[in-house]
């Protein structure tokens, strides 16, 4: 009878070892399946899409560059991510806080002075209102910030093309233009 107990014990030990090995194999496979994230910005739509493995997972409203200071067009890579950034402009330095026009996060695009950031003027979202950067609402930016990494691609489109239509839909959103007085605010 003791040999039956011993056999059950040994079989359970072997089964536990096999399950542990399977879990280890599953973790290795999961790590190898990498999620590729990228961002597509449509200036005509005033929207930003987060894509994972070329699939749209979230679309956010944004503010884009005003007519006199347009957003750069092209393909960029995220170069840096900063929490509570300091705003630097000629003869102006604004530390982190409620008056900082960058908000709580900065996602640099590798093009000096251009990035995706928050705003201290949330009513500018959906408009051509910045000095070229892409502005987002604070909760949206903080959510996006946690998902992207340096090296992720950011494509900024100035016109509707096939990719923009596939990501944001066939018809561009019609947004009101911001009066010049409002544009005098933050980037």
Buried (B, 14 or more C-beta within 10 A) or exposed (E): EEEEEEEEEEEEEEEEEEEEEEEEEEEEEEEEEEEEBBBBBBBBBBBBBBBEEEEEEEBBBBBBBBEEBBBBBEEBBBBEBBEEBEBEEEEEEBEBEEEBBBBBBBBBBBBEEBBBBBBBBEEBBBBBBBBBBBBBBBEBBBBBBEBBEEEBBBBBBBEBEEEBBEBBBEEBEEBEEBEEEBBEBBB
